Amino acid sequence: MSGADVELVLRSTRVVTPDGTRPATVTVADGRIEAVLPHDARTPAGARTEDLGDDVLLPGLVDTHVHVNDPGRSEWEGFFTATRAAAAGGITTLIDMPLNSLPPTTTVDHLRVKQQVAASKAHIDTGFWGGAVPSNVKDLQPLYEAGVFGFKCFLSPSGVEEFPELDQEQLARSMAEIAGFGGLLIVHAEDPHQLASAPQRPGPAYADFLASRPRDAENAAIEGLIAHAARLNARVHVLHLSSGDALPMIAAAKREGVRLSVETSPHFLTLVAEEVPDGATEFKCCPPIREAANRDALWAGLADGTIDCVVSDHSPCTTDLKTPDFASAWGGISSLQLGLPAVWTEARRRGHGLDDVARWMSTGPAALAGLTRKGAIEAGRDADFAVLAPDETFTVDPAALLHRNRVTAYAGRTLYGVVRSTWLRGVRIAADGTVAGPTGRLLERNR
């Protein structure tokens, strides 16, 4: 590709690349990054130039944990509203979870239904996880060949009848099947026996809810996963880690060669149990937001590489399902539009840089899903970018959020990092909170 092919030039004094943040000029041709050049590089003839000044050019975020719920529960969230909110927040690629939609993504036919619904509504590039449930072992390889990026399962009840959890025998059978064709199993890891033996007190008290989802439930489930993964040489990913206690066993398993990866979510890194008001079920999620000391442990796990990535676990619902009773309220936190500033606010306070944030929220998730054209600003990748004013602040106003039901645990919080614009394959799709019409593509693992 020659300079004559360049259509767009983005120039900034702060471009986050795999080699660090530096002044640079990024050239774009045919939707891909053509080159990353010195800041004072000459603009190719005929190319449009955008000088971003001191705003930071980041790789577009990749969010591999999003519950869109469309079709079937589209009043909770839909592809149009979810991807619109994602675009406003600097996310250029998401992968949709297989449950909370009707039908769930547990067969090829169900995948095709979901793809058909998403095709005309996606503002950003969108892929799909398949589901592993007790009845569909025979469907796993066909789903994989149809393009899902891997398979999600639960070890405890999911909250919806159409997506039942796996017991240990079913887990082993599904994991062996997936390992046999080289797939990835992603796991909601809470042990049902530990949950059943924990105190269950309904009501508005957050302390009671926290006691009902103890760290031991996560720790026991992860210990079992590690054993299965080691025995089967399977590739396994732990979803939304909230228990800092599990980090030493995870680190040890990785050192021993177990094919294990781990994510956590913005709410576990930015919110703490001590500050959750009673009755404020916008803070409810499973596993739960834990204490400040536990949050410190998760940050340490990020810093030393034990935790591989940070993704939203955007799990929305209608406002009426967020009752004041923590036992009965729907569990899930909506954060697509706010994940980047939320994580950056806490990261900068702890001495981390935007290089780290890009690695956790773009490069890491892209690698998890095998999205080799996403996740970094380097030649050959898709020209997906987020432009951030990192030192500007804003106060979260639910009315300004673009996901369907504007419930948020971040209401009233002042955050660092204003997303100026979002670019998908060299086209600006969002600017200053306004998002253009849907232009995203549907992604498949084998394409």
MOMO-V27764 format. One record per residue. RES is the residue in one letter. PSI is psi in radians with two decimals (NA if undefined). Layout:
res->[RES & RES]
psi->[PSI & PSI]
This chain:
res->[M & S & G & A & D & V & E & L & V & L & R & S & T & R & V & V & T & P & D & G & T & R & P & A & T & V & T & V & A & D & G & R & I & E & A & V & L & P & H & D & A & R & T & P & A & G & A & R & T & E & D & L & G & D & D & V & L & L & P & G & L & V & D & T & H & V & H & V & N & D & P & G & R & S & E & W & E & G & F & F & T & A & T & R & A & A & A & A & G & G & I & T & T & L & I & D & M & P & L & N & S & L & P & P & T & T & T & V & D & H & L & R & V & K & Q & Q & V & A & A & S & K & A & H & I & D & T & G & F & W & G & G & A & V & P & S & N & V & K & D & L & Q & P & L & Y & E & A & G & V & F & G & F & K & C & F & L & S & P & S & G & V & E & E & F & P & E & L & D & Q & E & Q & L & A & R & S & M & A & E & I & A & G & F & G & G & L & L & I & V & H & A & E & D & P & H & Q & L & A & S & A & P & Q & R & P & G & P & A & Y & A & D & F & L & A & S & R & P & R & D & A & E & N & A & A & I & E & G & L & I & A & H & A & A & R & L & N & A & R & V & H & V & L & H & L & S & S & G & D & A & L & P & M & I & A & A & A & K & R & E & G & V & R & L & S & V & E & T & S & P & H & F & L & T & L & V & A & E & E & V & P & D & G & A & T & E & F & K & C & C & P & P & I & R & E & A & A & N & R & D & A & L & W & A & G & L & A & D & G & T & I & D & C & V & V & S & D & H & S & P & C & T & T & D & L & K & T & P & D & F & A & S & A & W & G & G & I & S & S & L & Q & L & G & L & P & A & V & W & T & E & A & R & R & R & G & H & G & L & D & D & V & A & R & W & M & S & T & G & P & A & A & L & A & G & L & T & R & K & G & A & I & E & A & G & R & D & A & D & F & A & V & L & A & P & D & E & T & F & T & V & D & P & A & A & L & L & H & R & N & R & V & T & A & Y & A & G & R & T & L & Y & G & V & V & R & S & T & W & L & R & G & V & R & I & A & A & D & G & T & V & A & G & P & T & G & R & L & L & E & R & N & R]
psi->[2.28 & 2.91 & -0.47 & -0.34 & -0.21 & 2.28 & -0.50 & 2.47 & 2.20 & 2.23 & 2.32 & 2.66 & -0.19 & 1.70 & 2.18 & 1.92 & 2.96 & -0.34 & 0.16 & 3.10 & 2.28 & 2.82 & 2.36 & 2.84 & 2.20 & 2.16 & 2.51 & 2.33 & 2.30 & 0.69 & 0.03 & 2.80 & 2.10 & -0.68 & 2.72 & 1.95 & 2.93 & 2.70 & -0.58 & 0.31 & 2.57 & 2.40 & 2.22 & 2.56 & 2.35 & -0.14 & 2.52 & 2.32 & 2.32 & 1.97 & 1.97 & -0.01 & -2.23 & 0.00 & 2.57 & 2.30 & 1.95 & 2.70 & 2.47 & 2.43 & 2.63 & 2.06 & 1.86 & 0.24 & 1.45 & 2.25 & 1.82 & -0.54 & 0.27 & 2.22 & 3.13 & -0.78 & 0.76 & -0.24 & -0.32 & -0.80 & 2.71 & 2.94 & -0.63 & -0.88 & -0.67 & -0.83 & -0.47 & -0.81 & -0.70 & -0.79 & -0.72 & -0.44 & 0.17 & 0.13 & 2.28 & -0.21 & 2.36 & 2.75 & 2.20 & 2.39 & 2.68 & -0.14 & 2.95 & -0.20 & 2.82 & 1.93 & 2.79 & 2.78 & 1.26 & -0.04 & 2.88 & -0.70 & -0.71 & -0.66 & -0.75 & -0.64 & -0.82 & -0.73 & -0.70 & -0.69 & -0.68 & -0.44 & -0.73 & 0.02 & -0.18 & 2.09 & -0.38 & 2.96 & 2.39 & 2.23 & -3.07 & 2.37 & 2.60 & 2.98 & 2.52 & 1.95 & 2.94 & -0.51 & 0.04 & 0.48 & -0.69 & -0.35 & -0.14 & -0.87 & -0.74 & -0.68 & -0.73 & -0.76 & -0.42 & -0.13 & 0.07 & 2.71 & -0.13 & -2.88 & 2.31 & 2.46 & 2.84 & 2.53 & -0.15 & 2.92 & 2.38 & -0.35 & -0.22 & 2.40 & -0.55 & 0.00 & 1.31 & 2.75 & 2.89 & 2.37 & 3.14 & -0.66 & -0.77 & -0.65 & -0.82 & -0.70 & -0.80 & -0.72 & -0.72 & -0.73 & -0.81 & -0.72 & -0.57 & -0.54 & 0.25 & 0.41 & -3.12 & 2.30 & 2.17 & 2.40 & 2.23 & 1.85 & 1.56 & 2.26 & 2.18 & -0.52 & -0.70 & -0.68 & -0.72 & -0.53 & -0.12 & 2.67 & 2.35 & 1.71 & 1.92 & 2.82 & -3.07 & -0.13 & 2.13 & -0.59 & -0.64 & -0.73 & -0.77 & -0.71 & -0.46 & -0.24 & 1.23 & 2.76 & -0.56 & -0.52 & -0.75 & -0.80 & -0.79 & -0.74 & -0.72 & -0.68 & -0.77 & -0.69 & -0.77 & -0.73 & -0.80 & -0.79 & -0.70 & -0.75 & -0.68 & -0.05 & 0.77 & 2.66 & 2.08 & 2.46 & 2.26 & 2.15 & 2.65 & 1.07 & 2.21 & -0.26 & 1.96 & -0.37 & -0.45 & -0.20 & -0.74 & -0.73 & -0.57 & -0.81 & -0.72 & -0.74 & -0.73 & -0.75 & -0.57 & 0.01 & 0.12 & 2.39 & 1.29 & 2.39 & 2.87 & 2.48 & 2.79 & -3.12 & 2.74 & -0.67 & -0.51 & -0.38 & -0.28 & -0.39 & 2.72 & 2.61 & -0.62 & -0.33 & 0.10 & 2.07 & 2.57 & 2.43 & -0.10 & 1.30 & 0.00 & -0.27 & -0.01 & 2.27 & 2.84 & 2.09 & 2.93 & 2.87 & 2.21 & -2.95 & 2.90 & -0.70 & -0.64 & -0.68 & -0.73 & -0.69 & -0.69 & -0.71 & -0.66 & -0.66 & -0.59 & -0.81 & -0.62 & 0.05 & 0.05 & -0.71 & 2.27 & -0.54 & 2.90 & 2.09 & 2.84 & -0.65 & 0.82 & 1.94 & 1.46 & 2.96 & 3.02 & 2.70 & -0.54 & -0.35 & -0.18 & 1.15 & 2.83 & -0.13 & 2.00 & -0.46 & -0.65 & -0.33 & 2.60 & 2.41 & 2.11 & 2.53 & 2.28 & 2.10 & 0.29 & -0.80 & -0.28 & -0.07 & -0.79 & -0.94 & -0.59 & -0.85 & -0.73 & -0.67 & -0.81 & -0.63 & -0.79 & -0.61 & -0.52 & 0.12 & 0.18 & 2.76 & 3.05 & -0.39 & -0.76 & -0.81 & -0.74 & -0.67 & -0.72 & -0.64 & -0.07 & -1.10 & -0.80 & -0.90 & -0.65 & -0.73 & -0.70 & -0.80 & -0.06 & 0.51 & 1.44 & -0.27 & 0.01 & 2.93 & 0.03 & 2.68 & 1.64 & 2.76 & 2.36 & -0.35 & 2.82 & 2.53 & 1.16 & 2.15 & 2.68 & 2.30 & 2.11 & 2.36 & 1.65 & -0.35 & -0.04 & 2.61 & 2.81 & 2.75 & 2.25 & 2.09 & 1.99 & -0.55 & -0.36 & -0.02 & 2.58 & -0.06 & 2.89 & -0.86 & 2.01 & 0.96 & 2.32 & 2.45 & -0.14 & 0.09 & 2.26 & -0.09 & 2.48 & 2.16 & 2.60 & 2.52 & 1.74 & 2.15 & 1.95 & -0.80 & 2.82 & 2.38 & 2.30 & 2.02 & 0.80 & 0.12 & 2.27 & 2.03 & -0.22 & 2.50 & 2.17 & 0.73 & -0.10 & 2.29 & 2.33 & 3.10 & 2.92 & 2.21 & 0.14 & 2.79 & 2.66 & 2.30 & 2.52 & 2.58 & -0.67 & 0.30 & NA]
